[in-house]
Amino acid sequence: MYICNPKNRSMKTKEKRDDYKIRIAGVEIGTYSYSMICDKAFFELSEISELEDGLLNLQIEMDKSEKMLDLKFHFAGKVVAPCDRCLDPVTIPMDFDEQLIVNLVPEVEEDFENDENIWMVDENIYELDLFHFIYETIRLALPHRIVHPDDENGNSTCNPEVLKKLESLKQTEKPQEIDERWAALKDLKLD
């Protein structure tokens, strides 16, 4: 029998989150390369994610100067998310680039909000936590509508049971009657 210990879970979560941090304290000026994997454990760290699984290889090239970091990200692989039509898993291939500029400043103003691709951080921080940036970048790269692709004949490859149910619901829908109080507005012409 397994007993869930929240303390152990938070330790594992913290350890996994540490995989998405880059040490910047004491790093000399120059170019550095990093590799990271975004797998099922990565997507489980964000408990509100609808991304069920995936395997993305992430290559990061960091160009460090005196007061700035220029990070170039390359994502390649796939993620799995539920279909918007039938809710079955859909595998989505991904291959894209993103950039993040980090300005190292002596003091960050309390009311300053970082832009999505330009950050201002304290020059004395030890490491840069990239987890949320990576996660949000992946989410923004997803298509607006996630559905199973059509086959070579143009037919949907969604779950056939769900498609039948949707079709039956569509056929039994009655056209909505227009409320007579608003009926006169449909003839109104605005120029």
ROBA-228378 format. One record per residue: chain; x, y, z of N, C-alpha, C, CB in turn; residue number from 0; residue in one letter. Coordinates in Angstrom, 1 decimal, decimal comma, padded with zeros to 4 digits. Glycine has a CB too. Example, Ala and Ser with C-alpha at 12.3 -4.5 7.8 and 13.67 -1.06 7.14 Angstrom:
<sites>
('A' (013,2 -005,7 007,8) (012,3 -004,5 007,8) (013,2 -003,3 007,8) (011,3 -004,5 009,0) 0 'a') ('A' (012,8 -002,2 007,1) (013,7 -001,1 007,1) (012,9 000,0 007,9) (014,1 -000,6 005,7) 1 's') 
</sites>
This chain:
<sites>
('A' (000,8 -001,2 000,0) (000,0 000,0 000,0) (000,9 001,2 000,0) (-001,0 000,0 001,2) 0 'm') ('A' (000,6 002,2 -000,9) (001,3 003,4 -001,0) (000,6 004,5 -000,2) (001,5 003,8 -002,4) 1 'y') ('A' (001,3 005,2 000,7) (000,7 006,3 001,4) (001,3 007,6 000,8) (000,9 006,2 002,9) 2 'i') ('A' (000,5 008,5 000,4) (001,0 009,7 -000,2) (001,5 010,6 000,9) (-000,1 010,4 -001,1) 3 'c') ('A' (002,7 011,1 000,8) (003,2 012,0 001,8) (003,5 013,3 001,1) (004,6 011,5 002,4) 4 'n') ('A' (002,6 014,4 001,3) (002,8 015,6 000,6) (004,2 016,2 000,8) (001,8 016,6 001,1) 5 'p') ('A' (004,8 016,0 001,9) (006,2 016,5 002,1) (007,1 015,9 001,0) (006,7 016,2 003,5) 6 'k') ('A' (007,0 014,6 000,8) (007,9 014,0 -000,2) (007,6 014,5 -001,6) (007,7 012,4 -000,2) 7 'n') ('A' (006,3 014,7 -001,9) (005,9 015,2 -003,2) (006,5 016,6 -003,5) (004,3 015,2 -003,4) 8 'r') ('A' (006,4 017,4 -002,5) (006,9 018,8 -002,7) (008,4 018,8 -002,9) (006,5 019,7 -001,5) 9 's') ('A' (009,1 017,8 -002,2) (010,6 017,7 -002,4) (010,9 017,3 -003,8) (011,2 016,7 -001,4) 10 'm') ('A' (010,1 016,3 -004,3) (010,4 015,8 -005,7) (010,1 016,9 -006,7) (009,5 014,6 -006,0) 11 'k') ('A' (009,0 017,6 -006,4) (008,6 018,8 -007,3) (009,7 019,8 -007,3) (007,3 019,4 -006,9) 12 't') ('A' (010,2 020,1 -006,2) (011,3 021,1 -006,1) (012,5 020,7 -006,8) (011,6 021,4 -004,6) 13 'k') ('A' (012,9 019,4 -006,6) (014,1 018,8 -007,3) (013,9 018,9 -008,8) (014,3 017,4 -006,9) 14 'e') ('A' (012,7 018,6 -009,3) (012,4 018,6 -010,7) (012,4 020,0 -011,3) (011,1 017,9 -011,1) 15 'k') ('A' (011,9 021,0 -010,5) (011,9 022,4 -010,9) (013,3 022,9 -011,0) (011,1 023,2 -009,9) 16 'r') ('A' (014,2 022,4 -010,2) (015,6 022,8 -010,2) (016,3 022,5 -011,6) (016,4 022,1 -009,1) 17 'd') ('A' (015,7 021,5 -012,3) (016,3 021,1 -013,6) (016,1 022,3 -014,6) (015,6 019,9 -014,2) 18 'd') ('A' (015,2 023,2 -014,4) (014,9 024,3 -015,3) (015,5 025,6 -014,8) (013,4 024,4 -015,5) 19 'y') ('A' (016,6 025,6 -014,0) (017,2 026,8 -013,5) (018,7 026,8 -014,1) (017,3 026,8 -012,0) 20 'k') ('A' (019,1 028,0 -014,5) (020,5 028,2 -015,0) (021,3 029,0 -014,0) (020,4 028,8 -016,4) 21 'i') ('A' (022,4 028,5 -013,6) (023,3 029,3 -012,7) (023,9 030,5 -013,5) (024,3 028,4 -012,0) 22 'r') ('A' (023,8 031,7 -012,9) (024,4 032,8 -013,6) (025,4 033,5 -012,7) (023,3 033,8 -014,1) 23 'i') ('A' (025,4 033,3 -011,4) (026,4 033,9 -010,5) (027,8 033,3 -010,8) (026,0 033,7 -009,0) 24 'a') ('A' (028,7 034,2 -011,0) (030,1 033,7 -011,2) (030,4 033,2 -012,6) (030,5 032,7 -010,3) 25 'g') ('A' (029,4 033,3 -013,5) (029,6 032,8 -014,9) (030,3 033,9 -015,7) (028,3 032,4 -015,6) 26 'v') ('A' (031,4 033,6 -016,3) (032,2 034,5 -017,1) (031,4 035,0 -018,3) (033,5 033,9 -017,5) 27 'e') ('A' (031,8 036,1 -018,9) (031,3 036,6 -020,1) (031,6 035,6 -021,2) (031,8 038,1 -020,5) 28 'i') ('A' (030,6 035,3 -022,1) (030,8 034,3 -023,1) (029,5 033,7 -023,6) (031,9 033,3 -022,7) 29 'g') ('A' (029,7 032,6 -024,4) (028,5 031,9 -024,9) (028,5 030,5 -024,2) (028,6 031,8 -026,4) 30 't') ('A' (027,3 030,1 -023,8) (027,2 028,8 -023,1) (026,0 028,1 -023,7) (027,0 029,0 -021,6) 31 'y') ('A' (026,0 026,7 -023,8) (024,9 025,9 -024,3) (024,4 025,0 -023,2) (025,4 025,1 -025,5) 32 's') ('A' (023,1 024,9 -023,2) (022,4 024,0 -022,2) (021,4 023,1 -022,9) (021,7 024,9 -021,1) 33 'y') ('A' (021,2 021,9 -022,4) (020,1 021,1 -022,9) (019,2 020,7 -021,8) (020,7 019,8 -023,6) 34 's') ('A' (017,9 020,7 -022,1) (016,9 020,3 -021,1) (015,9 019,4 -021,8) (016,2 021,6 -020,5) 35 'm') ('A' (015,2 018,6 -021,1) (014,1 017,8 -021,6) (012,8 018,2 -020,9) (014,4 016,3 -021,3) 36 'i') ('A' (011,8 018,4 -021,7) (010,4 018,7 -021,1) (009,6 017,4 -021,4) (009,8 020,0 -021,8) 37 'c') ('A' (009,4 016,6 -020,4) (008,7 015,4 -020,5) (007,4 015,4 -019,6) (009,6 014,2 -020,1) 38 'd') ('A' (006,8 014,2 -019,5) (005,6 014,2 -018,7) (005,7 014,8 -017,3) (005,1 012,7 -018,5) 39 'k') ('A' (006,9 014,5 -016,6) (007,1 015,1 -015,3) (007,1 016,6 -015,3) (008,5 014,6 -014,7) 40 'a') ('A' (007,7 017,2 -016,4) (007,6 018,6 -016,6) (006,2 019,2 -016,6) (008,4 019,1 -017,9) 41 'f') ('A' (005,3 018,5 -017,4) (004,0 019,0 -017,5) (003,2 018,7 -016,3) (003,3 018,3 -018,7) 42 'f') ('A' (003,5 017,7 -015,5) (002,9 017,5 -014,2) (003,2 018,5 -013,2) (003,2 016,1 -013,7) 43 'e') ('A' (004,3 019,2 -013,3) (004,6 020,3 -012,4) (003,6 021,4 -012,4) (006,0 020,9 -012,7) 44 'l') ('A' (003,0 021,7 -013,5) (002,0 022,7 -013,6) (000,6 022,0 -013,5) (002,1 023,5 -014,9) 45 's') ('A' (000,0 022,0 -012,3) (-001,2 021,2 -012,0) (-002,4 021,7 -012,8) (-001,4 021,2 -010,6) 46 'e') ('A' (-002,4 022,9 -013,4) (-003,5 023,3 -014,2) (-003,4 023,1 -015,7) (-003,7 024,8 -013,9) 47 'i') ('A' (-002,3 022,4 -016,0) (-002,1 022,1 -017,5) (-003,0 021,1 -018,1) (-000,6 021,7 -017,6) 48 's') ('A' (-003,5 021,4 -019,3) (-004,2 020,4 -020,0) (-003,3 019,5 -020,9) (-005,3 021,0 -020,9) 49 'e') ('A' (-002,0 019,9 -020,9) (-001,0 019,1 -021,6) (-000,8 017,8 -020,8) (000,3 019,9 -021,8) 50 'l') ('A' (-001,1 016,7 -021,4) (-001,1 015,4 -020,7) (000,3 014,7 -020,7) (-002,1 014,5 -021,3) 51 'e') ('A' (001,0 015,0 -021,7) (002,3 014,3 -021,9) (003,1 015,0 -023,0) (002,1 012,7 -022,2) 52 'd') ('A' (004,3 014,5 -023,2) (005,1 015,1 -024,2) (006,6 014,8 -024,1) (004,9 016,6 -024,3) 53 'g') ('A' (007,3 015,1 -025,1) (008,8 014,9 -025,0) (009,3 016,0 -026,0) (009,2 013,5 -025,4) 54 'l') ('A' (009,8 017,1 -025,4) (010,4 018,1 -026,1) (011,9 018,2 -025,7) (009,7 019,5 -025,9) 55 'l') ('A' (012,8 018,3 -026,7) (014,2 018,6 -026,4) (014,3 020,1 -026,5) (015,1 017,8 -027,4) 56 'n') ('A' (015,0 020,6 -025,5) (015,1 022,1 -025,5) (016,6 022,4 -025,5) (014,4 022,7 -024,2) 57 'l') ('A' (017,0 023,1 -026,5) (018,4 023,6 -026,6) (018,4 025,1 -026,3) (019,1 023,3 -028,0) 58 'q') ('A' (019,3 025,5 -025,3) (019,4 026,9 -025,0) (020,8 027,4 -025,2) (019,0 027,2 -023,5) 59 'i') ('A' (020,9 028,5 -025,9) (022,3 029,1 -026,1) (022,2 030,4 -025,4) (022,6 029,3 -027,6) 60 'e') ('A' (023,1 030,6 -024,4) (023,1 031,8 -023,6) (024,4 032,6 -023,9) (023,0 031,5 -022,1) 61 'm') ('A' (024,2 033,9 -024,4) (025,3 034,8 -024,6) (025,3 035,8 -023,5) (025,1 035,5 -026,0) 62 'd') ('A' (026,3 035,7 -022,6) (026,4 036,5 -021,4) (027,3 037,7 -021,7) (026,8 035,7 -020,2) 63 'k') ('A' (026,8 038,9 -021,4) (027,7 040,1 -021,5) (027,7 040,7 -020,1) (027,2 041,1 -022,5) 64 's') ('A' (028,3 041,8 -020,0) (028,5 042,5 -018,6) (027,2 042,6 -017,9) (029,1 043,8 -018,8) 65 'e') ('A' (026,1 043,1 -018,5) (024,9 043,4 -017,8) (023,7 042,8 -018,5) (024,7 044,9 -017,7) 66 'k') ('A' (023,9 041,8 -019,3) (022,8 041,3 -020,1) (023,0 039,8 -020,4) (022,5 042,1 -021,3) 67 'm') ('A' (021,9 039,0 -020,5) (021,9 037,7 -020,9) (021,0 037,6 -022,2) (021,4 036,7 -019,8) 68 'l') ('A' (021,4 037,0 -023,2) (020,6 036,8 -024,4) (020,5 035,3 -024,6) (021,3 037,5 -025,7) 69 'd') ('A' (019,2 034,8 -024,3) (019,0 033,4 -024,3) (018,2 033,1 -025,6) (018,2 032,9 -023,0) 70 'l') ('A' (018,7 032,1 -026,3) (018,0 031,6 -027,5) (017,6 030,2 -027,3) (018,9 031,8 -028,8) 71 'k') ('A' (016,3 029,9 -027,4) (015,7 028,6 -027,1) (015,3 027,9 -028,4) (014,5 028,7 -026,2) 72 'f') ('A' (015,5 026,6 -028,6) (015,0 025,9 -029,7) (014,3 024,7 -029,1) (016,2 025,4 -030,7) 73 'h') ('A' (013,0 024,6 -029,4) (012,1 023,5 -028,9) (011,9 022,5 -030,1) (010,8 024,0 -028,4) 74 'f') ('A' (012,1 021,2 -029,9) (011,8 020,2 -030,9) (011,2 019,0 -030,2) (013,1 019,9 -031,7) 75 'a') ('A' (010,1 018,5 -030,8) (009,6 017,2 -030,2) (008,1 017,2 -030,4) (009,9 017,0 -028,8) 76 'g') ('A' (007,3 016,7 -029,4) (005,9 016,7 -029,4) (005,3 016,8 -028,1) (005,5 015,3 -030,1) 77 'k') ('A' (004,0 017,2 -028,0) (003,2 017,2 -026,8) (001,9 016,5 -027,1) (003,0 018,7 -026,3) 78 'v') ('A' (001,3 016,1 -026,0) (000,0 015,4 -026,1) (-001,0 016,3 -025,3) (000,1 014,0 -025,6) 79 'v') ('A' (-002,2 016,6 -026,0) (-003,2 017,4 -025,3) (-004,6 016,8 -025,7) (-003,2 018,9 -025,7) 80 'a') ('A' (-005,6 017,0 -025,0) (-006,9 016,5 -025,4) (-007,5 017,2 -026,6) (-007,9 016,6 -024,2) 81 'p') ('A' (-008,2 016,4 -027,4) (-008,8 017,0 -028,6) (-010,0 017,9 -028,2) (-009,3 015,9 -029,6) 82 'c') ('A' (-010,1 019,0 -028,8) (-011,2 020,0 -028,5) (-012,6 019,4 -028,9) (-011,0 021,3 -029,2) 83 'd') ('A' (-012,6 018,4 -029,8) (-013,9 017,9 -030,3) (-014,3 016,6 -029,5) (-013,8 017,6 -031,8) 84 'r') ('A' (-013,3 015,6 -029,4) (-013,7 014,3 -028,8) (-013,0 014,0 -027,5) (-013,4 013,2 -029,8) 85 'c') ('A' (-012,1 014,9 -027,1) (-011,4 014,8 -025,8) (-010,4 013,6 -025,7) (-012,3 014,6 -024,7) 86 'l') ('A' (-010,2 012,9 -026,8) (-009,1 011,8 -026,9) (-007,8 012,5 -027,1) (-009,4 010,8 -028,1) 87 'd') ('A' (-006,7 011,9 -026,7) (-005,4 012,5 -026,8) (-005,0 012,8 -028,3) (-004,3 011,7 -026,1) 88 'p') ('A' (-004,4 013,9 -028,5) (-003,8 014,3 -029,8) (-002,3 014,6 -029,6) (-004,6 015,6 -030,4) 89 'v') ('A' (-001,5 014,0 -030,5) (-000,1 014,3 -030,5) (000,2 015,5 -031,4) (000,7 013,0 -030,9) 90 't') ('A' (000,8 016,5 -030,9) (001,1 017,7 -031,7) (002,6 017,9 -031,8) (000,5 019,0 -030,9) 91 'i') ('A' (003,1 017,8 -033,1) (004,5 018,0 -033,3) (004,9 019,5 -033,1) (005,0 017,5 -034,7) 92 'p') ('A' (006,1 019,8 -032,5) (006,5 021,1 -032,3) (008,0 021,3 -032,7) (006,3 021,5 -030,8) 93 'm') ('A' (008,3 022,4 -033,3) (009,6 022,7 -033,7) (009,7 024,2 -033,9) (010,1 021,9 -035,0) 94 'd') ('A' (010,2 025,0 -032,9) (010,2 026,4 -033,0) (011,3 027,0 -032,1) (008,8 027,0 -032,6) 95 'f') ('A' (011,5 028,3 -032,3) (012,5 029,1 -031,6) (011,9 030,2 -030,8) (013,6 029,6 -032,5) 96 'd') ('A' (012,5 030,6 -029,7) (012,1 031,7 -028,9) (013,3 032,4 -028,3) (011,1 031,3 -027,8) 97 'e') ('A' (013,2 033,6 -027,9) (014,3 034,4 -027,4) (013,9 035,1 -026,1) (014,9 035,4 -028,4) 98 'q') ('A' (014,8 035,2 -025,1) (014,6 035,9 -023,9) (015,8 036,8 -023,6) (014,3 034,9 -022,7) 99 'l') ('A' (015,5 038,0 -023,4) (016,6 039,0 -023,0) (016,5 039,3 -021,5) (016,5 040,3 -023,8) 100 'i') ('A' (017,6 039,1 -020,8) (017,6 039,3 -019,3) (018,5 040,5 -019,0) (017,9 038,0 -018,5) 101 'v') ('A' (018,0 041,6 -018,6) (018,9 042,7 -018,2) (019,2 042,6 -016,7) (018,2 044,1 -018,4) 102 'n') ('A' (020,5 042,6 -016,4) (020,9 042,5 -015,0) (021,1 043,9 -014,4) (022,3 041,7 -014,9) 103 'l') ('A' (020,3 044,2 -013,4) (020,3 045,6 -012,9) (020,6 045,6 -011,4) (018,9 046,3 -013,2) 104 'v') ('A' (021,2 046,7 -010,9) (021,5 046,7 -009,5) (020,3 046,6 -008,5) (022,2 048,0 -009,2) 105 'p') ('A' (019,2 047,1 -009,0) (018,0 047,1 -008,1) (016,8 047,1 -009,0) (017,9 048,2 -007,1) 106 'e') ('A' (015,9 046,1 -008,8) (014,6 046,0 -009,6) (013,6 046,8 -008,8) (014,2 044,5 -009,8) 107 'v') ('A' (012,9 047,7 -009,5) (011,8 048,4 -008,9) (010,7 047,5 -008,5) (011,3 049,6 -009,8) 108 'e') ('A' (010,1 047,7 -007,3) (009,0 046,8 -006,8) (007,8 046,7 -007,8) (008,6 047,3 -005,5) 109 'e') ('A' (007,4 047,8 -008,4) (006,3 047,8 -009,3) (006,6 047,5 -010,7) (005,6 049,2 -009,2) 110 'd') ('A' (007,8 047,1 -011,0) (008,2 046,8 -012,4) (007,7 045,4 -012,7) (009,7 046,9 -012,5) 111 'f') ('A' (007,0 045,3 -013,9) (006,6 044,0 -014,4) (007,4 043,6 -015,6) (005,1 044,0 -014,7) 112 'e') ('A' (007,9 042,4 -015,5) (008,7 041,9 -016,7) (007,8 041,7 -017,9) (009,4 040,6 -016,3) 113 'n') ('A' (008,4 042,0 -019,1) (007,7 041,7 -020,3) (007,9 040,2 -020,5) (008,3 042,6 -021,5) 114 'd') ('A' (007,1 039,7 -021,5) (007,2 038,2 -021,7) (008,6 037,8 -022,2) (006,1 037,8 -022,6) 115 'e') ('A' (009,2 038,7 -023,0) (010,5 038,3 -023,5) (011,7 039,2 -023,1) (010,4 038,3 -025,0) 116 'n') ('A' (011,4 040,1 -022,2) (012,5 041,0 -021,7) (012,3 041,1 -020,2) (012,5 042,4 -022,4) 117 'i') ('A' (013,3 040,6 -019,5) (013,2 040,6 -018,0) (014,2 041,5 -017,4) (013,4 039,2 -017,4) 118 'w') ('A' (013,9 042,1 -016,3) (014,9 042,9 -015,5) (015,0 042,1 -014,2) (014,4 044,4 -015,2) 119 'm') ('A' (016,3 041,7 -013,9) (016,5 040,9 -012,7) (017,7 041,5 -011,9) (016,7 039,4 -013,0) 120 'v') ('A' (017,7 041,2 -010,6) (018,8 041,7 -009,8) (020,1 041,0 -010,2) (018,5 041,3 -008,3) 121 'd') ('A' (021,1 041,9 -010,4) (022,4 041,4 -010,9) (023,1 040,4 -009,9) (023,3 042,5 -011,2) 122 'e') ('A' (022,6 040,4 -008,7) (023,2 039,5 -007,6) (022,5 038,2 -007,4) (023,2 040,3 -006,3) 123 'n') ('A' (021,5 037,9 -008,3) (020,9 036,6 -008,1) (021,8 035,4 -008,5) (019,6 036,5 -008,9) 124 'i') ('A' (021,6 034,3 -007,9) (022,5 033,1 -008,1) (022,1 032,4 -009,3) (022,4 032,2 -006,9) 125 'y') ('A' (020,8 032,2 -009,6) (020,4 031,4 -010,7) (019,1 032,0 -011,3) (020,2 029,9 -010,4) 126 'e') ('A' (018,8 031,6 -012,5) (017,6 032,1 -013,3) (016,7 031,0 -013,4) (018,0 032,7 -014,7) 127 'l') ('A' (015,5 031,1 -012,9) (014,4 030,1 -013,0) (013,7 030,3 -014,3) (013,5 030,1 -011,7) 128 'd') ('A' (013,8 029,3 -015,2) (013,2 029,4 -016,5) (011,9 028,6 -016,6) (014,2 029,0 -017,5) 129 'l') ('A' (011,5 027,9 -015,6) (010,3 027,0 -015,7) (009,1 027,6 -016,3) (010,0 026,4 -014,3) 130 'f') ('A' (008,6 028,7 -015,7) (007,4 029,4 -016,2) (007,6 029,9 -017,6) (007,0 030,5 -015,3) 131 'h') ('A' (008,8 030,5 -017,9) (009,0 031,0 -019,3) (008,9 029,8 -020,3) (010,4 031,6 -019,4) 132 'f') ('A' (009,5 028,7 -020,0) (009,5 027,5 -020,9) (008,1 027,0 -021,0) (010,4 026,4 -020,3) 133 'i') ('A' (007,4 026,9 -019,9) (006,0 026,3 -020,0) (005,1 027,3 -020,8) (005,4 026,2 -018,5) 134 'y') ('A' (005,1 028,6 -020,5) (004,3 029,5 -021,2) (004,6 029,6 -022,7) (004,4 030,9 -020,6) 135 'e') ('A' (005,9 029,4 -023,0) (006,3 029,5 -024,4) (005,7 028,3 -025,2) (007,9 029,5 -024,5) 136 't') ('A' (005,8 027,1 -024,5) (005,2 025,9 -025,1) (003,7 026,1 -025,3) (005,4 024,6 -024,3) 137 'i') ('A' (003,0 026,6 -024,3) (001,5 026,8 -024,4) (001,2 027,8 -025,5) (001,0 027,4 -023,0) 138 'r') ('A' (002,0 028,9 -025,6) (001,6 029,8 -026,7) (001,9 029,3 -028,1) (002,5 031,1 -026,4) 139 'l') ('A' (002,8 028,3 -028,2) (003,1 027,7 -029,5) (002,1 026,7 -029,9) (004,5 027,1 -029,4) 140 'a') ('A' (001,1 026,3 -029,1) (000,1 025,3 -029,4) (-000,9 026,0 -030,4) (-000,7 024,8 -028,2) 141 'l') ('A' (-001,5 025,2 -031,3) (-002,5 025,7 -032,2) (-003,7 026,2 -031,4) (-002,9 024,7 -033,2) 142 'p') ('A' (-004,5 027,1 -031,9) (-005,6 027,7 -031,2) (-006,7 026,6 -031,0) (-006,2 028,9 -032,0) 143 'h') ('A' (-006,8 025,8 -032,0) (-007,8 024,7 -031,9) (-007,1 023,4 -032,1) (-008,9 024,9 -033,1) 144 'r') ('A' (-007,2 022,5 -031,1) (-006,5 021,2 -031,1) (-007,6 020,2 -031,4) (-005,8 020,9 -029,7) 145 'i') ('A' (-007,4 019,6 -032,6) (-008,3 018,5 -033,1) (-007,5 017,5 -033,8) (-009,5 019,0 -034,0) 146 'v') ('A' (-008,0 016,2 -033,9) (-007,4 015,2 -034,6) (-007,3 015,6 -036,1) (-008,1 013,8 -034,4) 147 'h') ('A' (-006,3 015,3 -036,8) (-006,2 015,7 -038,2) (-007,2 014,8 -039,1) (-004,8 015,5 -038,8) 148 'p') ('A' (-007,6 015,3 -040,2) (-008,4 014,5 -041,1) (-007,5 013,5 -041,8) (-009,1 015,4 -042,1) 149 'd') ('A' (-008,2 012,4 -042,3) (-007,4 011,4 -043,0) (-007,3 011,8 -044,5) (-008,2 010,0 -042,9) 150 'd') ('A' (-006,7 011,0 -045,3) (-006,4 011,3 -046,7) (-007,7 011,6 -047,5) (-005,6 010,3 -047,4) 151 'e') ('A' (-008,9 011,1 -047,0) (-010,2 011,3 -047,7) (-010,9 012,5 -047,1) (-011,0 010,1 -047,6) 152 'n') ('A' (-010,3 013,2 -046,2) (-010,9 014,4 -045,6) (-011,9 014,1 -044,5) (-011,7 015,1 -046,7) 153 'g') ('A' (-011,9 012,8 -044,0) (-012,7 012,5 -042,8) (-012,0 012,6 -041,5) (-013,2 011,0 -043,0) 154 'n') ('A' (-012,7 013,0 -040,5) (-012,1 013,2 -039,2) (-011,6 011,9 -038,6) (-013,2 013,9 -038,3) 155 's') ('A' (-010,5 012,0 -037,9) (-010,0 010,8 -037,2) (-010,3 010,9 -035,7) (-008,5 010,7 -037,5) 156 't') ('A' (-011,2 011,7 -035,3) (-011,7 011,8 -034,0) (-012,4 010,5 -033,6) (-012,6 013,0 -033,7) 157 'c') ('A' (-012,6 010,3 -032,3) (-013,3 009,1 -031,8) (-014,7 009,0 -032,5) (-013,5 009,2 -030,2) 158 'n') ('A' (-015,0 007,9 -033,2) (-016,2 007,8 -034,0) (-017,5 007,8 -033,1) (-016,2 006,5 -034,8) 159 'p') ('A' (-017,4 007,2 -031,9) (-018,5 007,2 -031,0) (-018,9 008,7 -030,6) (-018,2 006,4 -029,7) 160 'e') ('A' (-017,9 009,5 -030,3) (-018,2 010,9 -030,0) (-018,8 011,6 -031,2) (-016,9 011,6 -029,4) 161 'v') ('A' (-018,2 011,4 -032,4) (-018,7 012,0 -033,6) (-020,2 011,7 -033,8) (-017,9 011,7 -034,8) 162 'l') ('A' (-020,5 010,4 -033,6) (-022,0 010,0 -033,8) (-022,9 010,7 -032,8) (-022,1 008,5 -033,6) 163 'k') ('A' (-022,4 010,8 -031,6) (-023,2 011,5 -030,5) (-023,4 013,0 -030,9) (-022,5 011,4 -029,2) 164 'k') ('A' (-022,3 013,6 -031,3) (-022,4 015,0 -031,7) (-023,3 015,3 -032,9) (-021,0 015,6 -032,1) 165 'l') ('A' (-023,3 014,3 -033,9) (-024,1 014,4 -035,0) (-025,6 014,3 -034,6) (-023,8 013,4 -036,1) 166 'e') ('A' (-025,9 013,3 -033,7) (-027,3 013,1 -033,3) (-027,8 014,3 -032,5) (-027,4 011,9 -032,4) 167 's') ('A' (-026,9 015,0 -031,7) (-027,3 016,2 -031,0) (-027,6 017,3 -031,9) (-026,2 016,6 -030,0) 168 'l') ('A' (-026,8 017,4 -033,0) (-026,9 018,5 -034,0) (-028,3 018,3 -034,7) (-025,8 018,5 -035,0) 169 'k') ('A' (-028,7 017,1 -035,0) (-029,9 016,9 -035,7) (-031,2 017,1 -034,9) (-030,0 015,5 -036,3) 170 'q') ('A' (-031,1 016,9 -033,6) (-032,2 017,1 -032,7) (-032,4 018,5 -032,2) (-032,1 016,1 -031,5) 171 't') ('A' (-031,4 019,4 -032,5) (-031,5 020,8 -032,0) (-032,6 021,5 -032,8) (-030,2 021,5 -032,2) 172 'e') ('A' (-033,4 022,2 -032,1) (-034,5 023,0 -032,7) (-033,9 024,4 -033,0) (-035,8 023,0 -031,8) 173 'k') ('A' (-034,3 025,0 -034,1) (-033,9 026,4 -034,3) (-034,5 027,3 -033,2) (-034,3 026,9 -035,7) 174 'p') ('A' (-033,7 028,2 -032,7) (-034,1 029,1 -031,7) (-035,1 030,1 -032,2) (-032,9 029,8 -031,0) 175 'q') ('A' (-036,2 030,3 -031,4) (-037,1 031,3 -031,8) (-036,6 032,7 -031,3) (-038,5 031,0 -031,2) 176 'e') ('A' (-036,9 033,6 -032,2) (-036,4 035,0 -031,8) (-037,5 035,6 -030,9) (-036,2 035,9 -033,1) 177 'i') ('A' (-037,1 036,1 -029,8) (-038,0 036,8 -028,9) (-038,6 038,0 -029,6) (-037,2 037,3 -027,6) 178 'd') ('A' (-039,9 038,1 -029,6) (-040,6 039,1 -030,3) (-040,3 040,5 -029,9) (-042,2 038,9 -030,2) 179 'e') ('A' (-039,8 040,7 -028,7) (-039,3 042,0 -028,3) (-038,1 042,4 -029,0) (-039,1 042,0 -026,7) 180 'r') ('A' (-037,3 041,5 -029,5) (-036,1 041,8 -030,2) (-036,2 041,6 -031,7) (-034,9 040,9 -029,7) 181 'w') ('A' (-037,3 041,1 -032,2) (-037,5 040,8 -033,6) (-037,4 042,0 -034,5) (-038,9 040,1 -033,8) 182 'a') ('A' (-037,9 043,2 -034,0) (-037,9 044,4 -034,7) (-036,4 044,9 -035,0) (-038,7 045,5 -034,0) 183 'a') ('A' (-035,5 044,5 -034,1) (-034,1 044,9 -034,3) (-033,4 044,3 -035,5) (-033,3 044,6 -033,0) 184 'l') ('A' (-033,9 043,1 -035,9) (-033,2 042,5 -037,0) (-033,4 043,2 -038,3) (-033,7 041,0 -037,2) 185 'k') ('A' (-034,4 044,0 -038,4) (-034,7 044,8 -039,6) (-034,0 046,2 -039,6) (-036,2 045,0 -039,9) 186 'd') ('A' (-033,4 046,5 -038,4) (-032,8 047,8 -038,3) (-031,5 047,9 -039,1) (-032,5 048,1 -036,8) 187 'l') ('A' (-031,4 048,9 -039,9) (-030,2 049,1 -040,7) (-029,4 050,3 -040,2) (-030,7 049,4 -042,2) 188 'k') ('A' (-028,1 050,0 -039,9) (-027,2 051,0 -039,4) (-026,3 051,4 -040,6) (-026,4 050,5 -038,2) 189 'l') ('A' (-026,2 052,7 -040,8) (-025,3 053,2 -041,9) (-024,1 053,9 -041,3) (-026,0 054,1 -042,9) 190 'd') 
</sites>
